[in-house]
Amino acid sequence: MFEYLDLNGKKRGSKRQRLHLWRANGIQAMVTNKVHRLDMCISHINAWNSGRLAFDGFGHVLRGSESTKIEDDNYSLCEFTTGKVYHCDLNATYNIGARYFICELLKAVPVTEQQYITAKVLECEKRSTCTLSALISLNAVLCA
């Protein structure tokens, strides 16, 4: 599973940034080729708000100078509204993984039942707002 990042076309920026995008595109192509050789599938997930939303479902996170608990403007850490401090990449990874499983779970459900489920779990209506807590809520609705 990959974040869906638009790495095609002409990019502006420093040489370092363009080289980084070129390398990221090459890594994704290499992994895709190896995975297809093993008869597995690749899925690209919407990356919008994955690091900005807290995986526990309590809204936006505070990073760097926005936070009161994090010192030295450390942007690799984020503070949740509940006061917990986590690593930003770990938070985003939880949300991206949850979005993948929400997508796969909703594919297997008929459309009429999907409407009932999205009425129960409002976060599943927009994929860019799905978090790990939405996956947990969705699982509870599907099991009931």
DSSP file with accessible surface (Angstrom, degrees, kcal/mol):
  #  RESIDUE AA STRUCTURE BP1 BP2  ACC     N-H-->O    O-->H-N    N-H-->O    O-->H-N    TCO  KAPPA ALPHA  PHI   PSI    X-CA   Y-CA   Z-CA
    1    1 A M              0   0   98      0, 0.0     2,-0.3     0, 0.0    43,-0.2   0.000 360.0 360.0 360.0 134.0    0.0    0.0    0.0
    2    2 A F  E     -a   44   0A  42     41,-2.9    43,-3.3    94,-0.1     2,-0.2  -0.925 360.0-106.8-125.0 154.7    1.3    3.4   -1.0
    3    3 A E  E     -a   45   0A  65     -2,-0.3     2,-1.0    41,-0.2    43,-0.2  -0.574  42.1-113.8 -70.3 141.1    0.2    7.0   -0.4
    4    4 A Y  E     +a   46   0A 144     41,-3.6    43,-0.6    -2,-0.2     2,-0.4  -0.727  48.5 170.1 -81.0 106.3   -1.2    8.4   -3.7
    5    5 A L        -     0   0   75     -2,-1.0     2,-1.4    41,-0.1     3,-0.1  -0.969  38.5-125.7-118.9 133.8    1.4   11.1   -4.5
    6    6 A D        +     0   0   95     -2,-0.4    -2,-0.0     1,-0.2     0, 0.0  -0.655  45.4 155.5 -80.0  96.0    1.4   12.9   -7.8
    7    7 A L        +     0   0   19     -2,-1.4     2,-0.2    17,-0.1    -1,-0.2   0.280  40.9  96.1-105.2   7.3    5.0   12.3   -8.8
    8    8 A N        +     0   0  108      2,-0.1     2,-0.1    -3,-0.1    14,-0.0  -0.636  66.4  27.4 -97.1 158.2    4.5   12.6  -12.6
    9    9 A G  S    S-     0   0   69     -2,-0.2     2,-0.4     2,-0.1     0, 0.0  -0.246 102.1 -31.5  90.2-177.8    5.1   15.7  -14.7
   10   10 A K        -     0   0  193     -2,-0.1     2,-0.4     1,-0.0    -2,-0.1  -0.626  60.0-161.9 -81.8 128.8    7.4   18.7  -14.4
   11   11 A K        -     0   0   63     -2,-0.4     2,-0.3    -4,-0.1     7,-0.1  -0.866   6.7-143.3-112.3 143.4    8.1   19.7  -10.8
   12   12 A R        +     0   0  231     -2,-0.4     2,-0.3     5,-0.0     0, 0.0  -0.684  51.6  74.9 -96.8 161.0    9.4   23.0   -9.6
   13   13 A G  S    S-     0   0   40     -2,-0.3    -2,-0.0     4,-0.1     0, 0.0  -0.784  81.7 -30.9 131.8-175.9   11.8   23.4   -6.7
   14   14 A S     >  -     0   0   72     -2,-0.3     4,-2.4     1,-0.1     5,-0.2  -0.203  59.3-108.7 -70.1 164.5   15.4   22.9   -5.9
   15   15 A K  H  > S+     0   0  169      1,-0.2     4,-2.6     2,-0.2     5,-0.2   0.888 120.5  55.7 -61.1 -36.7   17.5   20.2   -7.5
   16   16 A R  H  > S+     0   0  214      2,-0.2     4,-2.1     1,-0.2    -1,-0.2   0.917 108.5  46.7 -62.4 -43.2   17.5   18.3   -4.2
   17   17 A Q  H  > S+     0   0  103      2,-0.2     4,-2.3     1,-0.2    -2,-0.2   0.920 113.3  48.2 -66.5 -42.7   13.7   18.3   -4.1
   18   18 A R  H  X S+     0   0  107     -4,-2.4     4,-2.4     1,-0.2    -2,-0.2   0.895 111.2  51.0 -65.7 -38.1   13.4   17.2   -7.7
   19   19 A L  H  X S+     0   0  110     -4,-2.6     4,-2.4    -5,-0.2    -1,-0.2   0.907 108.7  51.9 -64.8 -39.2   16.0   14.5   -7.2
   20   20 A H  H  X S+     0   0  128     -4,-2.1     4,-2.5     2,-0.2    -2,-0.2   0.921 110.9  47.2 -63.1 -44.0   14.0   13.3   -4.1
   21   21 A L  H  X S+     0   0   42     -4,-2.3     4,-2.3     2,-0.2    -2,-0.2   0.901 111.4  51.4 -65.0 -39.6   10.8   13.1   -6.1
   22   22 A W  H  X S+     0   0  162     -4,-2.4     4,-2.0     1,-0.2    -2,-0.2   0.929 112.4  46.0 -62.0 -42.6   12.5   11.3   -9.0
   23   23 A R  H  X S+     0   0  101     -4,-2.4     4,-2.5     2,-0.2    -2,-0.2   0.903 110.4  52.7 -69.0 -39.7   13.9    8.7   -6.5
   24   24 A A  H  X S+     0   0   28     -4,-2.5     4,-2.3     1,-0.2    -1,-0.2   0.912 109.8  49.4 -62.7 -39.9   10.6    8.3   -4.7
   25   25 A N  H  X S+     0   0   57     -4,-2.3     4,-2.2     1,-0.2    -1,-0.2   0.907 110.9  50.3 -64.9 -40.0    9.0    7.6   -8.1
   26   26 A G  H  X S+     0   0   25     -4,-2.0     4,-2.4     2,-0.2    -2,-0.2   0.892 109.3  50.7 -65.2 -39.6   11.7    5.0   -8.9
   27   27 A I  H  X S+     0   0   81     -4,-2.5     4,-2.7     2,-0.2     5,-0.2   0.930 110.3  49.3 -65.4 -43.0   11.3    3.3   -5.6
   28   28 A Q  H  X S+     0   0   30     -4,-2.3     4,-2.4     1,-0.2    -2,-0.2   0.912 112.0  48.8 -63.4 -39.8    7.5    3.0   -6.1
   29   29 A A  H  X S+     0   0   48     -4,-2.2     4,-2.3     2,-0.2    -1,-0.2   0.918 112.0  49.0 -65.0 -41.6    8.0    1.6   -9.6
   30   30 A M  H  X S+     0   0   83     -4,-2.4     4,-2.2     2,-0.2    -2,-0.2   0.934 113.1  46.0 -64.6 -45.0   10.6   -0.9   -8.4
   31   31 A V  H  X S+     0   0   56     -4,-2.7     4,-2.6     1,-0.2     5,-0.2   0.912 111.0  53.6 -65.4 -39.8    8.3   -2.1   -5.5
   32   32 A T  H  X S+     0   0   30     -4,-2.4     4,-2.4    -5,-0.2    -1,-0.2   0.924 109.1  48.7 -61.2 -43.9    5.3   -2.4   -7.9
   33   33 A N  H  X S+     0   0   92     -4,-2.3     4,-1.7     1,-0.2    -1,-0.2   0.929 113.0  46.9 -62.9 -43.2    7.3   -4.6  -10.3
   34   34 A K  H  X S+     0   0  117     -4,-2.2     4,-0.9     1,-0.2    -2,-0.2   0.897 112.4  49.9 -67.2 -38.1    8.5   -6.9   -7.5
   35   35 A V  H ><>S+     0   0   26     -4,-2.6     5,-2.0     1,-0.2     3,-0.6   0.910 108.9  51.4 -68.3 -40.7    5.0   -7.2   -6.0
   36   36 A H  H ><5S+     0   0   99     -4,-2.4     3,-1.5     1,-0.2    -1,-0.2   0.842 103.6  58.9 -67.2 -30.0    3.4   -8.0   -9.4
   37   37 A R  H 3<5S+     0   0  182     -4,-1.7    -1,-0.2     1,-0.3    -2,-0.2   0.812 105.8  49.6 -64.2 -29.8    6.0  -10.7   -9.9
   38   38 A L  T <<5S-     0   0  124     -4,-0.9    -1,-0.3    -3,-0.6    -2,-0.2   0.254 119.6-113.1 -91.5  11.9    4.7  -12.3   -6.7
   39   39 A D  T < 5S+     0   0  153     -3,-1.5     2,-0.2     1,-0.2    -3,-0.2   0.878  73.8 132.2  57.3  41.8    1.0  -12.0   -7.9
   40   40 A M      < -     0   0  106     -5,-2.0     2,-0.3    -6,-0.1    -1,-0.2  -0.702  51.8-119.5-113.1 169.9    0.2   -9.5   -5.3
   41   41 A C        -     0   0  121     -2,-0.2     2,-0.4    -3,-0.1    -5,-0.0  -0.842  10.7-142.9-114.0 151.9   -1.7   -6.2   -5.7
   42   42 A I        -     0   0   37     -2,-0.3     2,-0.4   -41,-0.0   -10,-0.0  -0.898  14.4-163.6-108.7 139.9   -0.6   -2.6   -5.0
   43   43 A S        -     0   0   30     -2,-0.4   -41,-2.9     2,-0.0     2,-0.5  -0.984   8.1-150.3-125.9 135.3   -3.1   -0.1   -3.6
   44   44 A H  E     -a    2   0A  85     -2,-0.4     2,-0.4   -43,-0.2   -41,-0.2  -0.926  17.1-160.0-106.4 125.6   -2.7    3.7   -3.6
   45   45 A I  E     -a    3   0A  12    -43,-3.3   -41,-3.6    -2,-0.5     2,-0.2  -0.825  27.7-101.2-110.0 143.2   -4.4    5.5   -0.7
   46   46 A N  E     -a    4   0A  72     -2,-0.4   -41,-0.1   -43,-0.2    53,-0.1  -0.406  29.3-164.1 -61.6 124.2   -5.4    9.2   -0.5
   47   47 A A    >   +     0   0   19    -43,-0.6     3,-1.9    -2,-0.2     4,-0.4   0.503  43.5 128.6 -92.0  -2.8   -2.7   10.9    1.6
   48   48 A W  T 3  S-     0   0  174      1,-0.3    -2,-0.0     2,-0.1   -44,-0.0  -0.307  86.5  -9.0 -61.9 125.8   -4.7   14.0    2.3
   49   49 A N  T 3> S+     0   0   49      1,-0.1     4,-1.6    -2,-0.1    -1,-0.3   0.585  92.4 129.6  66.4  12.2   -4.9   14.8    6.0
   50   50 A S  T <4 S+     0   0    6     -3,-1.9    45,-0.3     1,-0.2    -2,-0.1   0.893  82.4  30.7 -66.7 -36.3   -3.3   11.5    7.0
   51   51 A G  T  4 S+     0   0   17     -4,-0.4    -1,-0.2     1,-0.1    41,-0.1   0.644 116.5  59.5 -92.5 -14.6   -0.7   13.2    9.3
   52   52 A R  T  4 S+     0   0   86      8,-0.1     9,-2.0     2,-0.1     2,-0.4   0.760  95.0  69.5 -86.0 -26.1   -2.9   16.2   10.2
   53   53 A L  B  < S-B   60   0B  19     -4,-1.6     7,-0.2     7,-0.2     2,-0.2  -0.776  86.4-118.1 -97.2 139.6   -5.7   14.1   11.8
   54   54 A A    >   -     0   0    0      5,-3.1     3,-1.7    -2,-0.4     5,-0.3  -0.514  15.5-134.9 -74.2 137.2   -5.2   12.3   15.1
   55   55 A F  T 3  S+     0   0   25      1,-0.3    78,-1.4    -2,-0.2    -1,-0.1   0.710 102.2  64.8 -68.2 -17.0   -5.7    8.5   14.8
   56   56 A D  T 3  S-     0   0   29     76,-0.1    -1,-0.3     3,-0.1    -2,-0.0   0.504 114.4-113.5 -85.5   0.0   -7.8    8.4   18.0
   57   57 A G  S <  S+     0   0   39     -3,-1.7    -2,-0.1     2,-0.2     3,-0.1   0.606  79.9 123.7  86.4  12.4  -10.5   10.5   16.3
   58   58 A F  S    S-     0   0  122      1,-0.3    23,-0.2     0, 0.0     2,-0.2  -0.044  73.5-105.8 -99.6  32.8  -10.2   13.7   18.4
   59   59 A G        +     0   0   33     -5,-0.3    -5,-3.1    21,-0.1    -1,-0.3  -0.480  68.5   1.3  93.1-152.8   -9.5   16.1   15.5
   60   60 A H  B     -B   53   0B 100     -7,-0.2    21,-0.3    -2,-0.2     2,-0.2  -0.350  61.9-131.7 -79.0 155.2   -6.4   17.9   14.3
   61   61 A V        -     0   0    0     -9,-2.0     2,-0.5    19,-0.1    19,-0.2  -0.662  13.9-126.2-101.9 160.1   -2.9   17.5   15.9
   62   62 A L  E     -C   79   0C  63     17,-2.7    17,-3.0    -2,-0.2     2,-0.4  -0.917  27.5-168.4-107.2 132.9   -0.5   20.3   16.8
   63   63 A R  E >   -C   78   0C  80     -2,-0.5     3,-2.0    15,-0.2    12,-0.2  -0.917  45.7 -29.7-123.6 147.8    3.0   20.2   15.4
   64   64 A G  G >  S+     0   0    0     10,-0.9     3,-1.2    13,-0.8    10,-0.2  -0.234 130.0   5.7  58.4-124.4    6.2   22.1   16.2
   65   65 A S  G 3  S+     0   0   78      1,-0.3    -1,-0.3     8,-0.2     7,-0.0   0.662 122.8  69.0 -72.0 -14.3    5.6   25.6   17.5
   66   66 A E  G <  S+     0   0   96     -3,-2.0    -1,-0.3     2,-0.0    -2,-0.2   0.801  89.3  81.0 -68.7 -28.7    1.8   25.1   17.6
   67   67 A S    <   -     0   0   12     -3,-1.2     6,-0.1    -4,-0.1    -4,-0.0  -0.457  63.2-157.5 -84.1 151.5    2.3   22.6   20.5
   68   68 A T  S    S+     0   0  127     -2,-0.1    -1,-0.1     1,-0.1    -3,-0.0   0.711  93.1  46.2 -95.1 -22.7    2.8   23.5   24.1
   69   69 A K  S    S+     0   0  121      2,-0.1     2,-0.5    14,-0.0    -1,-0.1   0.717  93.8  82.7 -93.0 -24.2    4.4   20.2   25.1
   70   70 A I        -     0   0   17     -6,-0.2     3,-0.4     7,-0.1     2,-0.2  -0.720  66.1-155.4 -90.2 127.9    7.0   19.8   22.3
   71   71 A E    >   +     0   0  153     -2,-0.5     3,-0.9     1,-0.2    -7,-0.1  -0.555  66.6  26.2 -97.2 162.7   10.2   21.7   22.7
   72   72 A D  T 3  S-     0   0  152      1,-0.2    -1,-0.2    -2,-0.2     3,-0.2   0.734 116.1 -82.1  63.0  25.7   12.7   22.9   20.1
   73   73 A D  T 3   -     0   0   94     -3,-0.4     2,-0.9    -9,-0.2    -1,-0.2   0.901  65.9-176.1  48.3  46.9   10.0   23.2   17.3
   74   74 A N    X   -     0   0   62     -3,-0.9     3,-1.0   -10,-0.2   -10,-0.9  -0.645  12.6-173.5 -78.3 106.0   10.4   19.4   16.6
   75   75 A Y  T 3  S+     0   0  124     -2,-0.9    -1,-0.2     1,-0.2    -2,-0.1   0.487  75.8  72.3 -82.5  -2.8    8.1   18.8   13.6
   76   76 A S  T 3  S+     0   0   48     12,-0.1    12,-2.5    11,-0.1    13,-0.4   0.600  95.0  63.0 -85.2  -8.5    8.6   15.0   13.8
   77   77 A L  E <   - D   0  87C  53     -3,-1.0   -13,-0.8    10,-0.3     2,-0.3  -0.845  67.7-165.6-112.9 150.8    6.4   14.9   17.0
   78   78 A C  E     -CD  63  86C   0      8,-3.0     8,-2.4    -2,-0.3     2,-0.5  -0.975  13.0-139.0-135.7 150.9    2.7   15.9   17.2
   79   79 A E  E     -CD  62  85C  16    -17,-3.0   -17,-2.7    -2,-0.3     6,-0.2  -0.936  17.2-143.0-111.1 127.2    0.5   16.7   20.2
   80   80 A F    >   -     0   0    0      4,-3.0     3,-1.7    -2,-0.5   -19,-0.1  -0.377  29.1-108.6 -79.5 165.4   -3.1   15.4   20.2
   81   81 A T  T 3  S+     0   0   90    -21,-0.3    -1,-0.1     1,-0.3   -20,-0.1   0.739 120.6  61.8 -67.6 -18.9   -6.0   17.5   21.6
   82   82 A T  T 3  S-     0   0   70      2,-0.1    -1,-0.3     1,-0.0    -3,-0.0   0.545 122.4-106.6 -81.1  -8.6   -6.0   15.0   24.5
   83   83 A G  S <  S+     0   0   14     -3,-1.7    -2,-0.1     1,-0.3     2,-0.1   0.295  75.0 136.1 102.1  -7.9   -2.5   16.0   25.4
   84   84 A K        -     0   0   85     -5,-0.1    -4,-3.0     1,-0.0     2,-0.5  -0.441  44.9-144.0 -73.4 147.1   -0.7   12.8   24.2
   85   85 A V  E     +D   79   0C  63     -6,-0.2     2,-0.3    -2,-0.1    -6,-0.2  -0.965  27.3 165.5-115.4 124.5    2.5   13.2   22.2
   86   86 A Y  E     -D   78   0C  75     -8,-2.4    -8,-3.0    -2,-0.5     2,-0.3  -0.868  44.1 -90.7-130.0 168.1    3.2   10.8   19.3
   87   87 A H  E  >  -D   77   0C  77     -2,-0.3     4,-2.1   -10,-0.2   -10,-0.3  -0.629  34.1-136.6 -78.2 133.9    5.5   10.6   16.3
   88   88 A C  H  > S+     0   0    3    -12,-2.5     4,-2.5    -2,-0.3     5,-0.2   0.877 101.5  52.0 -63.4 -40.4    3.8   12.2   13.3
   89   89 A D  H  > S+     0   0  108    -13,-0.4     4,-2.3     2,-0.2    -1,-0.2   0.882 109.1  50.5 -66.8 -36.0    4.9    9.5   10.8
   90   90 A L  H  > S+     0   0   71      2,-0.2     4,-2.2     1,-0.2    -2,-0.2   0.925 110.5  50.0 -66.0 -42.3    3.4    6.8   13.1
   91   91 A N  H  X S+     0   0    0     -4,-2.1     4,-1.9     1,-0.2    -2,-0.2   0.936 112.4  47.0 -59.9 -46.9    0.2    8.7   13.3
   92   92 A A  H  X S+     0   0   13     -4,-2.5     4,-2.7     1,-0.2     5,-0.2   0.893 109.6  54.4 -64.9 -37.4    0.0    9.1    9.5
   93   93 A T  H  X S+     0   0   89     -4,-2.3     4,-2.6     1,-0.2     5,-0.2   0.910 106.8  50.7 -63.9 -42.7    0.8    5.4    9.0
   94   94 A Y  H  X S+     0   0   94     -4,-2.2     4,-2.2     1,-0.2    -1,-0.2   0.927 112.9  46.6 -59.0 -44.0   -2.1    4.4   11.3
   95   95 A N  H  X S+     0   0    0     -4,-1.9     4,-2.3   -45,-0.3    -2,-0.2   0.901 112.1  48.9 -69.0 -39.8   -4.5    6.6    9.3
   96   96 A I  H  X S+     0   0   20     -4,-2.7     4,-1.9     2,-0.2    -2,-0.2   0.930 112.7  48.4 -66.6 -42.6   -3.3    5.4    5.9
   97   97 A G  H  X S+     0   0   17     -4,-2.6     4,-2.2    -5,-0.2    -2,-0.2   0.911 111.3  50.6 -62.4 -40.6   -3.6    1.7    7.0
   98   98 A A  H  X S+     0   0    1     -4,-2.2     4,-2.6    -5,-0.2     5,-0.2   0.907 107.5  53.5 -64.9 -39.6   -7.1    2.4    8.3
   99   99 A R  H  X S+     0   0    4     -4,-2.3     4,-2.2     1,-0.2    -1,-0.2   0.892 108.1  51.1 -63.1 -38.2   -8.1    4.1    5.1
  100  100 A Y  H  X S+     0   0   61     -4,-1.9     4,-2.4     2,-0.2    -1,-0.2   0.957 112.7  44.1 -63.6 -48.7   -7.0    1.0    3.1
  101  101 A F  H  X S+     0   0  107     -4,-2.2     4,-2.6     1,-0.2    -2,-0.2   0.869 111.9  53.2 -69.1 -33.1   -9.0   -1.4    5.3
  102  102 A I  H  X S+     0   0    0     -4,-2.6     4,-2.5     2,-0.2    -1,-0.2   0.938 110.1  48.9 -63.4 -43.9  -12.0    0.9    5.3
  103  103 A C  H  X S+     0   0   26     -4,-2.2     4,-1.4    -5,-0.2    -2,-0.2   0.932 113.6  45.9 -60.6 -45.9  -11.9    0.9    1.5
  104  104 A E  H  X S+     0   0   69     -4,-2.4     4,-0.9     1,-0.2    -1,-0.2   0.882 113.1  49.6 -67.5 -38.3  -11.6   -2.9    1.3
  105  105 A L  H  < S+     0   0   61     -4,-2.6     3,-0.4     1,-0.2     4,-0.2   0.902 111.6  48.2 -67.7 -39.5  -14.4   -3.5    3.9
  106  106 A L  H >< S+     0   0    4     -4,-2.5     3,-0.8     1,-0.2    -1,-0.2   0.746 102.3  63.9 -75.5 -21.2  -16.8   -1.1    2.1
  107  107 A K  H 3< S+     0   0  138     -4,-1.4    -1,-0.2     1,-0.2    -2,-0.2   0.856 100.7  52.0 -65.1 -35.3  -16.1   -2.7   -1.3
  108  108 A A  T 3< S+     0   0   88     -4,-0.9    -1,-0.2    -3,-0.4    -2,-0.2   0.502  97.2  83.1 -81.9  -2.7  -17.6   -6.0   -0.1
  109  109 A V  S <  S-     0   0   19     -3,-0.8     5,-0.1    -4,-0.2    -4,-0.0  -0.819  86.0-109.6-105.6 138.8  -20.8   -4.4    1.1
  110  110 A P     >  -     0   0   76      0, 0.0     4,-2.1     0, 0.0     3,-0.2  -0.233  32.4-110.4 -61.2 158.0  -23.8   -3.6   -1.2
  111  111 A V  H  > S+     0   0   95      1,-0.2     4,-1.9     2,-0.2     5,-0.2   0.870 116.1  53.5 -62.1 -40.1  -24.5    0.0   -1.9
  112  112 A T  H  > S+     0   0  109      1,-0.2     4,-1.3     2,-0.2    -1,-0.2   0.897 111.6  45.8 -64.3 -37.5  -27.7    0.2    0.1
  113  113 A E  H  > S+     0   0   91     -3,-0.2     4,-2.5     2,-0.2    -1,-0.2   0.831 106.7  59.8 -74.0 -30.3  -25.9   -1.2    3.2
  114  114 A Q  H  X S+     0   0   56     -4,-2.1     4,-2.9     1,-0.2     5,-0.2   0.898 103.0  52.1 -62.0 -38.7  -23.0    1.2    2.6
  115  115 A Q  H  X S+     0   0  127     -4,-1.9     4,-1.4     2,-0.2    -1,-0.2   0.899 109.9  48.5 -64.8 -39.1  -25.4    4.1    3.0
  116  116 A Y  H  X S+     0   0  134     -4,-1.3     4,-1.4     2,-0.2    -2,-0.2   0.926 113.0  48.1 -65.2 -41.7  -26.7    2.7    6.3
  117  117 A I  H  X S+     0   0    1     -4,-2.5     4,-3.0     1,-0.2     3,-0.3   0.920 109.8  50.7 -67.4 -43.8  -23.1    2.2    7.5
  118  118 A T  H  < S+     0   0   33     -4,-2.9     7,-0.3     1,-0.2    -1,-0.2   0.786 106.9  56.0 -68.5 -23.1  -22.0    5.7    6.5
  119  119 A A  H  < S+     0   0   69     -4,-1.4     3,-0.3    -5,-0.2    -1,-0.2   0.854 113.3  41.1 -71.6 -33.1  -25.0    7.1    8.4
  120  120 A K  H  < S+     0   0  126     -4,-1.4     2,-0.6    -3,-0.3    -2,-0.2   0.875 124.6  36.2 -78.3 -42.0  -23.8    5.2   11.5
  121  121 A V  S >< S-     0   0    4     -4,-3.0     3,-1.4     1,-0.1     4,-0.3  -0.854  70.1-176.4-115.7  93.5  -20.1    6.1   11.0
  122  122 A L  G >  S+     0   0  115     -2,-0.6     3,-1.4    -3,-0.3     4,-0.5   0.770  76.3  67.0 -65.7 -27.3  -19.9    9.6    9.6
  123  123 A E  G 3  S+     0   0   80      1,-0.3     3,-0.4     2,-0.2     6,-0.3   0.772  92.2  62.8 -65.9 -23.5  -16.1    9.6    9.2
  124  124 A C  G <  S+     0   0    3     -3,-1.4    -1,-0.3     1,-0.2    -2,-0.2   0.602  84.2  77.1 -78.1  -9.7  -16.4    6.9    6.5
  125  125 A E  S <  S+     0   0  138     -3,-1.4     2,-0.5    -4,-0.3    -1,-0.2   0.919 101.0  37.7 -67.1 -42.3  -18.4    9.2    4.2
  126  126 A K  S >  S-     0   0  136     -4,-0.5     3,-1.4    -3,-0.4     4,-0.2  -0.947  73.7-153.1-110.3 124.1  -15.3   11.2    3.1
  127  127 A R  G >  S+     0   0   97     -2,-0.5     3,-1.1     1,-0.3    -1,-0.1   0.780  92.1  64.8 -67.7 -24.7  -12.2    9.1    2.7
  128  128 A S  G 3  S+     0   0   25      1,-0.2    -1,-0.3   -29,-0.0    -4,-0.1   0.608 103.5  47.6 -76.9  -7.4   -9.9   12.0    3.5
  129  129 A T  G <  S+     0   0   48     -3,-1.4    -1,-0.2    -6,-0.3     2,-0.2   0.339  82.6 121.5-110.6   5.8  -11.3   12.2    7.1
  130  130 A C    <   +     0   0    0     -3,-1.1     2,-0.2    -4,-0.2   -31,-0.2  -0.498  35.1 170.3 -73.4 135.5  -11.0    8.5    7.9
  131  131 A T     >  -     0   0    6     -2,-0.2     4,-1.6   -33,-0.1     3,-0.3  -0.757  51.2 -89.0-131.8-180.0   -8.8    7.6   10.9
  132  132 A L  H  > S+     0   0   48     -2,-0.2     4,-2.1     1,-0.2     5,-0.2   0.874 125.5  56.7 -62.3 -35.6   -8.1    4.5   12.9
  133  133 A S  H  > S+     0   0   26    -78,-1.4     4,-2.3     1,-0.2    -1,-0.2   0.865 103.6  54.1 -65.9 -32.5  -11.0    5.3   15.2
  134  134 A A  H  > S+     0   0    0     -3,-0.3     4,-2.7     2,-0.2    -1,-0.2   0.890 107.0  51.6 -66.9 -37.6  -13.3    5.3   12.2
  135  135 A L  H  X S+     0   0   30     -4,-1.6     4,-2.5     2,-0.2    -2,-0.2   0.915 109.7  49.2 -63.9 -41.2  -12.1    1.8   11.3
  136  136 A I  H  X S+     0   0  110     -4,-2.1     4,-1.9     2,-0.2    -2,-0.2   0.927 113.2  46.6 -64.7 -43.0  -12.8    0.6   14.8
  137  137 A S  H  X S+     0   0   53     -4,-2.3     4,-2.0     2,-0.2    -2,-0.2   0.899 111.8  51.2 -64.4 -41.5  -16.3    2.1   14.7
  138  138 A L  H  X S+     0   0    0     -4,-2.7     4,-2.6     2,-0.2    -2,-0.2   0.911 108.4  51.6 -62.4 -42.3  -16.9    0.6   11.3
  139  139 A N  H  X S+     0   0   87     -4,-2.5     4,-2.0     1,-0.2    -1,-0.2   0.900 108.7  51.3 -62.1 -39.2  -15.8   -2.8   12.5
  140  140 A A  H  X S+     0   0   64     -4,-1.9     4,-1.1     1,-0.2    -1,-0.2   0.902 111.5  47.3 -65.8 -39.1  -18.3   -2.5   15.4
  141  141 A V  H  < S+     0   0   34     -4,-2.0    -2,-0.2     1,-0.2    -1,-0.2   0.906 112.5  49.2 -68.3 -41.1  -21.1   -1.6   13.0
  142  142 A L  H  < S+     0   0   53     -4,-2.6    -2,-0.2     1,-0.2    -1,-0.2   0.849 111.1  49.7 -68.4 -33.9  -20.3   -4.5   10.7
  143  143 A C  H  <        0   0  102     -4,-2.0    -1,-0.2    -5,-0.2    -2,-0.2   0.745 360.0 360.0 -76.0 -23.2  -20.1   -7.0   13.5
  144  144 A A     <        0   0  119     -4,-1.1    -3,-0.0    -3,-0.2    -4,-0.0  -0.189 360.0 360.0 -80.2 360.0  -23.5   -6.0   14.9
